[in-house]
Amino acid sequence: MITIAELNHEVVVLFRQHLLPLSNTLTEMLNKHYSHQTERRGCGYTQSTRLLAEFINQPRNTEDNKDHRIFDDYKINQLKSKFPMLKQYGLALEDWRNLDISSQVIHFLKEHQNTTDPIIDQLRQEVKFQHDLRHISEQAKLEESHLICQLIADIILPIENLTDQSVELVNSQAKPKVGSCPMAEDFFLQIAHHRILRQGSINIFVDHQQRPILLEKMNMGDNHSCISLVPVLINGVRLPAGSLFSLDYDLEQIADKRPNKQVRGYIIPVEAVTFWFLRITTLAISPENRPRAFTTHFKQQVDNHLFSPETTKLSQLVDIANEQI
Protein backbone atom coordinates (compact mmCIF):
# COMPACT_ATOMS: atom_id res chain seq x y z
CA MET A 1 0.00 0.00 0.00
CA ILE A 2 1.40 3.44 -1.00
CA THR A 3 1.42 5.96 1.85
CA ILE A 4 0.87 9.72 1.55
CA ALA A 5 4.53 10.28 2.45
CA GLU A 6 5.61 8.16 -0.54
CA LEU A 7 3.54 10.38 -2.84
CA ASN A 8 5.35 13.47 -1.58
CA HIS A 9 8.88 14.61 -2.29
CA GLU A 10 11.26 14.12 0.63
CA VAL A 11 11.72 17.90 0.98
CA VAL A 12 7.95 18.41 1.20
CA VAL A 13 7.72 15.78 3.94
CA LEU A 14 10.67 17.15 5.93
CA PHE A 15 9.29 20.68 6.05
CA ARG A 16 5.77 19.53 6.83
CA GLN A 17 6.88 17.27 9.67
CA HIS A 18 9.65 19.33 11.23
CA LEU A 19 9.09 23.02 10.37
CA LEU A 20 6.29 24.45 8.24
CA PRO A 21 4.57 23.29 5.06
CA LEU A 22 6.08 24.75 1.91
CA SER A 23 4.01 27.00 -0.33
CA ASN A 24 1.44 25.32 -2.57
CA THR A 25 3.42 26.22 -5.69
CA LEU A 26 6.71 24.84 -4.40
CA THR A 27 4.95 21.74 -3.10
CA GLU A 28 3.33 21.11 -6.50
CA MET A 29 6.69 21.52 -8.25
CA LEU A 30 8.53 19.10 -5.98
CA ASN A 31 5.64 16.64 -6.10
CA LYS A 32 5.89 16.49 -9.91
CA HIS A 33 2.55 18.06 -10.77
CA TYR A 34 1.93 17.54 -14.48
CA SER A 35 1.82 21.30 -15.15
CA HIS A 36 5.53 21.50 -14.28
CA GLN A 37 6.59 18.44 -16.29
CA THR A 38 6.36 20.17 -19.67
CA GLU A 39 8.83 20.46 -22.53
CA ARG A 40 9.66 24.08 -21.67
CA ARG A 41 9.80 23.64 -17.89
CA GLY A 42 11.61 20.31 -17.82
CA CYS A 43 10.39 18.94 -14.51
CA GLY A 44 9.10 20.08 -11.15
CA TYR A 45 12.52 19.84 -9.52
CA THR A 46 14.04 22.11 -12.17
CA GLN A 47 11.13 24.50 -11.76
CA SER A 48 11.61 24.58 -8.00
CA THR A 49 15.16 25.87 -8.45
CA ARG A 50 13.90 28.53 -10.89
CA LEU A 51 11.37 29.61 -8.27
CA LEU A 52 14.03 29.76 -5.56
CA ALA A 53 16.21 31.79 -7.94
CA GLU A 54 13.68 34.62 -7.67
CA PHE A 55 14.51 34.89 -3.96
CA ILE A 56 18.23 34.19 -4.31
CA ASN A 57 18.78 37.05 -6.77
CA GLN A 58 17.34 39.57 -4.30
CA PRO A 59 19.73 40.87 -1.62
CA ARG A 60 18.50 40.14 1.90
CA ASN A 61 16.93 43.16 3.58
CA THR A 62 16.17 43.64 7.28
CA GLU A 63 12.88 45.32 6.36
CA ASP A 64 11.88 42.66 3.84
CA ASN A 65 10.37 39.29 4.65
CA LYS A 66 9.10 38.38 1.19
CA ASP A 67 11.23 35.25 1.18
CA HIS A 68 8.81 33.69 3.67
CA ARG A 69 6.48 33.19 0.70
CA ILE A 70 8.48 29.98 0.38
CA PHE A 71 6.27 28.70 3.21
CA ASP A 72 2.54 28.17 3.22
CA ASP A 73 1.95 30.45 6.19
CA TYR A 74 4.59 32.22 8.24
CA LYS A 75 4.38 35.71 9.68
CA ILE A 76 7.68 37.10 10.90
CA ASN A 77 6.04 40.53 11.25
CA GLN A 78 4.57 39.37 14.55
CA LEU A 79 8.07 39.09 16.00
CA LYS A 80 9.40 42.25 14.36
CA SER A 81 6.61 44.26 15.95
CA LYS A 82 7.83 43.07 19.37
CA PHE A 83 11.39 44.39 18.90
CA PRO A 84 10.64 47.66 20.78
CA MET A 85 9.25 45.66 23.72
CA LEU A 86 12.33 43.42 23.79
CA LYS A 87 14.41 46.59 23.96
CA GLN A 88 12.78 47.29 27.32
CA TYR A 89 14.42 44.07 28.51
CA GLY A 90 17.76 45.32 27.26
CA LEU A 91 17.78 43.39 23.98
CA ALA A 92 18.15 45.69 20.97
CA LEU A 93 17.50 43.83 17.71
CA GLU A 94 17.62 45.28 14.21
CA ASP A 95 17.41 42.13 12.08
CA TRP A 96 15.15 39.10 12.56
CA ARG A 97 17.51 36.80 10.63
CA ASN A 98 20.16 34.50 12.12
CA LEU A 99 18.86 34.96 15.67
CA ASP A 100 19.77 31.35 16.46
CA ILE A 101 23.49 32.05 16.10
CA SER A 102 23.47 35.52 17.66
CA SER A 103 25.57 35.47 20.82
CA GLN A 104 23.54 38.44 22.06
CA VAL A 105 20.24 36.55 21.68
CA ILE A 106 21.61 33.28 23.08
CA HIS A 107 22.94 35.10 26.16
CA PHE A 108 19.63 36.96 26.58
CA LEU A 109 17.54 33.78 26.49
CA LYS A 110 19.88 32.09 28.94
CA GLU A 111 19.47 34.98 31.35
CA HIS A 112 15.67 34.86 30.97
CA GLN A 113 15.19 31.10 30.81
CA ASN A 114 12.76 31.25 33.74
CA THR A 115 10.98 34.41 32.58
CA THR A 116 7.39 33.84 31.49
CA ASP A 117 6.49 36.53 29.01
CA PRO A 118 4.71 36.00 25.65
CA ILE A 119 7.23 38.29 23.95
CA ILE A 120 10.21 36.25 25.15
CA ASP A 121 8.34 33.02 24.38
CA GLN A 122 7.87 34.20 20.82
CA LEU A 123 11.59 34.94 20.54
CA ARG A 124 12.35 31.44 21.83
CA GLN A 125 10.05 29.94 19.21
CA GLU A 126 11.70 31.90 16.42
CA VAL A 127 15.17 30.91 17.58
CA LYS A 128 14.13 27.25 17.61
CA PHE A 129 12.58 27.57 14.16
CA GLN A 130 15.74 29.11 12.75
CA HIS A 131 17.95 26.48 14.41
CA ASP A 132 15.83 23.66 13.00
CA LEU A 133 15.76 25.29 9.56
CA ARG A 134 19.54 25.70 9.54
CA HIS A 135 20.00 21.97 10.18
CA ILE A 136 17.10 20.47 8.22
CA SER A 137 19.33 19.49 5.27
CA GLU A 138 21.13 17.08 7.61
CA GLN A 139 17.94 15.01 7.78
CA ALA A 140 17.63 14.65 4.01
CA LYS A 141 18.61 11.23 2.69
CA LEU A 142 18.49 12.09 -1.01
CA GLU A 143 21.24 14.13 -2.68
CA GLU A 144 18.77 16.40 -4.47
CA SER A 145 16.76 16.95 -1.28
CA HIS A 146 19.83 18.03 0.67
CA LEU A 147 20.52 20.63 -2.03
CA ILE A 148 17.01 22.15 -1.94
CA CYS A 149 16.90 22.18 1.87
CA GLN A 150 20.18 24.07 2.03
CA LEU A 151 19.03 26.62 -0.55
CA ILE A 152 15.84 27.34 1.42
CA ALA A 153 17.75 27.64 4.70
CA ASP A 154 20.29 30.06 3.20
CA ILE A 155 17.57 32.23 1.66
CA ILE A 156 15.96 32.74 5.08
CA LEU A 157 19.24 32.66 7.03
CA PRO A 158 21.90 34.10 4.70
CA ILE A 159 25.53 33.22 5.26
CA GLU A 160 27.19 36.28 6.76
CA ASN A 161 30.69 35.01 7.44
CA LEU A 162 32.36 33.15 4.60
CA THR A 163 34.11 30.47 6.62
CA ASP A 164 34.50 28.02 3.75
CA GLN A 165 36.26 28.61 0.45
CA SER A 166 33.19 29.48 -1.62
CA VAL A 167 33.79 32.43 -3.93
CA GLU A 168 31.31 35.26 -3.51
CA LEU A 169 29.80 36.46 -6.80
CA VAL A 170 28.54 39.97 -7.46
CA ASN A 171 24.84 39.87 -8.34
CA SER A 172 23.63 41.65 -11.48
CA GLN A 173 21.07 44.39 -10.85
CA ALA A 174 18.81 43.10 -13.61
CA LYS A 175 18.32 39.73 -15.27
CA PRO A 176 20.27 39.50 -18.56
CA LYS A 177 18.30 38.10 -21.50
CA VAL A 178 19.57 34.53 -21.35
CA GLY A 179 17.29 31.50 -21.36
CA SER A 180 17.21 28.56 -18.95
CA CYS A 181 15.25 25.96 -20.93
CA PRO A 182 15.77 22.24 -20.21
CA MET A 183 18.20 22.00 -23.15
CA ALA A 184 20.57 24.65 -21.72
CA GLU A 185 22.90 21.82 -20.68
CA ASP A 186 23.35 20.75 -24.32
CA PHE A 187 26.53 22.62 -25.19
CA PHE A 188 28.04 22.24 -21.71
CA LEU A 189 27.73 18.48 -22.13
CA GLN A 190 29.46 18.74 -25.50
CA ILE A 191 32.22 20.96 -24.14
CA ALA A 192 32.85 18.41 -21.36
CA HIS A 193 33.76 15.94 -24.12
CA HIS A 194 35.98 18.40 -26.02
CA ARG A 195 33.29 19.00 -28.64
CA ILE A 196 33.30 22.76 -29.31
CA LEU A 197 31.63 24.20 -32.39
CA ARG A 198 33.99 25.71 -34.95
CA GLN A 199 32.65 29.22 -34.31
CA GLY A 200 32.32 28.62 -30.58
CA SER A 201 34.49 29.77 -27.70
CA ILE A 202 34.62 29.42 -23.94
CA ASN A 203 35.57 31.92 -21.28
CA ILE A 204 36.90 30.81 -17.91
CA PHE A 205 36.29 32.99 -14.84
CA VAL A 206 38.99 32.56 -12.20
CA ASP A 207 39.57 33.71 -8.63
CA HIS A 208 42.71 35.38 -7.23
CA GLN A 209 44.43 32.00 -7.05
CA GLN A 210 43.67 31.34 -10.72
CA ARG A 211 41.26 28.56 -9.85
CA PRO A 212 38.47 28.10 -12.44
CA ILE A 213 35.16 29.17 -10.90
CA LEU A 214 32.75 29.33 -13.85
CA LEU A 215 32.80 28.38 -17.53
CA GLU A 216 30.93 30.47 -20.12
CA LYS A 217 30.02 29.38 -23.64
CA MET A 218 29.88 31.79 -26.58
CA ASN A 219 28.41 31.29 -30.07
CA MET A 220 26.87 28.02 -28.92
CA GLY A 221 23.21 28.55 -28.13
CA ASP A 222 22.55 31.57 -25.92
CA ASN A 223 25.62 33.71 -25.36
CA HIS A 224 26.63 34.70 -21.83
CA SER A 225 25.34 31.48 -20.30
CA CYS A 226 27.74 29.98 -17.79
CA ILE A 227 27.96 27.11 -15.33
CA SER A 228 29.66 27.11 -11.93
CA LEU A 229 32.52 24.65 -11.53
CA VAL A 230 32.78 24.98 -7.76
CA PRO A 231 30.37 26.02 -4.99
CA VAL A 232 29.78 29.78 -4.99
CA LEU A 233 28.00 32.31 -2.81
CA ILE A 234 25.55 34.98 -3.99
CA ASN A 235 23.50 37.22 -1.68
CA GLY A 236 24.35 34.96 1.24
CA VAL A 237 23.11 31.77 -0.46
CA ARG A 238 25.44 28.87 -1.17
CA LEU A 239 24.96 27.53 -4.68
CA PRO A 240 26.39 24.17 -5.71
CA ALA A 241 28.79 23.46 -8.52
CA GLY A 242 26.64 22.92 -11.60
CA SER A 243 24.51 26.05 -11.14
CA LEU A 244 23.45 27.94 -14.27
CA PHE A 245 24.04 31.69 -14.48
CA SER A 246 23.61 34.46 -17.00
CA LEU A 247 25.88 37.46 -17.18
CA ASP A 248 26.27 40.63 -19.17
CA TYR A 249 29.54 42.48 -19.72
CA ASP A 250 31.69 44.22 -22.30
CA LEU A 251 34.75 42.11 -23.02
CA GLU A 252 36.60 45.13 -24.44
CA GLN A 253 36.27 46.89 -21.08
CA ILE A 254 38.03 44.09 -19.18
CA ALA A 255 41.74 44.87 -19.21
CA ASP A 256 42.94 42.03 -17.01
CA LYS A 257 42.17 39.12 -19.33
CA ARG A 258 44.32 36.71 -21.30
CA PRO A 259 43.68 34.15 -24.07
CA ASN A 260 43.00 30.50 -23.29
CA LYS A 261 45.89 28.12 -23.90
CA GLN A 262 44.06 25.66 -26.16
CA VAL A 263 40.69 26.90 -27.41
CA ARG A 264 39.23 30.23 -28.45
CA GLY A 265 38.24 32.38 -25.50
CA TYR A 266 39.68 34.15 -22.47
CA ILE A 267 40.65 33.76 -18.85
CA ILE A 268 38.77 36.52 -16.97
CA PRO A 269 38.85 37.55 -13.28
CA VAL A 270 35.54 36.55 -11.71
CA GLU A 271 35.21 39.92 -9.95
CA ALA A 272 35.22 41.73 -13.32
CA VAL A 273 31.62 40.73 -14.12
CA THR A 274 28.23 40.34 -12.42
CA PHE A 275 26.03 37.25 -12.37
CA TRP A 276 22.36 36.27 -12.27
CA PHE A 277 21.42 32.82 -10.98
CA LEU A 278 19.00 30.98 -13.30
CA ARG A 279 18.59 27.43 -11.98
CA ILE A 280 20.38 24.24 -11.02
CA THR A 281 21.55 22.10 -13.96
CA THR A 282 21.39 18.34 -14.14
CA LEU A 283 25.20 18.31 -13.78
CA ALA A 284 24.82 19.49 -10.17
CA ILE A 285 23.55 16.02 -9.24
CA SER A 286 25.69 12.90 -9.56
CA PRO A 287 24.97 10.74 -12.65
CA GLU A 288 23.48 7.88 -10.66
CA ASN A 289 20.87 10.16 -9.05
CA ARG A 290 19.99 12.37 -12.05
CA PRO A 291 17.13 10.24 -13.43
CA ARG A 292 15.42 10.27 -10.02
CA ALA A 293 16.06 13.97 -9.29
CA PHE A 294 15.23 15.44 -12.71
CA THR A 295 12.71 12.86 -13.98
CA THR A 296 11.12 14.22 -17.20
CA HIS A 297 13.85 16.87 -17.65
CA PHE A 298 16.52 14.17 -17.69
CA LYS A 299 14.40 11.95 -19.96
CA GLN A 300 14.02 14.87 -22.35
CA GLN A 301 17.80 15.22 -22.55
CA VAL A 302 18.16 11.51 -23.31
CA ASP A 303 15.32 11.50 -25.87
CA ASN A 304 16.83 14.51 -27.64
CA HIS A 305 20.20 12.73 -27.85
CA LEU A 306 22.21 15.24 -25.84
CA PHE A 307 25.80 14.17 -25.41
CA SER A 308 25.99 11.58 -22.62
CA PRO A 309 23.69 13.18 -20.01
CA GLU A 310 23.66 9.83 -18.17
CA THR A 311 27.40 9.69 -17.49
CA THR A 312 28.96 13.14 -17.91
CA LYS A 313 30.46 14.55 -14.72
CA LEU A 314 31.05 18.18 -13.82
CA SER A 315 34.69 17.30 -13.15
CA GLN A 316 35.13 16.92 -16.92
CA LEU A 317 34.29 20.61 -17.37
CA VAL A 318 36.70 21.46 -14.56
CA ASP A 319 39.42 19.58 -16.44
CA ILE A 320 38.64 21.50 -19.64
CA ALA A 321 38.86 24.78 -17.73
CA ASN A 322 42.16 23.88 -16.09
CA GLU A 323 43.63 23.05 -19.49
CA GLN A 324 43.11 26.67 -20.55
CA ILE A 325 44.81 28.32 -17.57
Buried (B, 14 or more C-beta within 10 A) or exposed (E): EEEEEEEBBBBBBBBBEEBBBBBEBBBBBBBBBEEBBEEEBBBBBBBBBBBBBBBBBBEBEEEEBEBBBBBBEBEBEEBBEBBEBBEEBEBEBEBBBBBBBBEEBEEBBEEBEEEEEEBBEBBBEBBEBBBBBBEBBEBBEBBBBBBBBBBBBBBBBBBEEEEEEBBBBBBBEEBBEBEBBBBBBBBBBBBBEEEBBEEBBBBBBBBEEEBBBBBBBBBBBBBBBBBBBBBBBBBBBBBBBBBBBBBBBEEEEBEEBEEBEEBBBBBBBBBBBBBBBBBBBBBBBEBEEBBEBBBBBBBBBEEEEBBBBEEBBBEBBBBBBBBBE
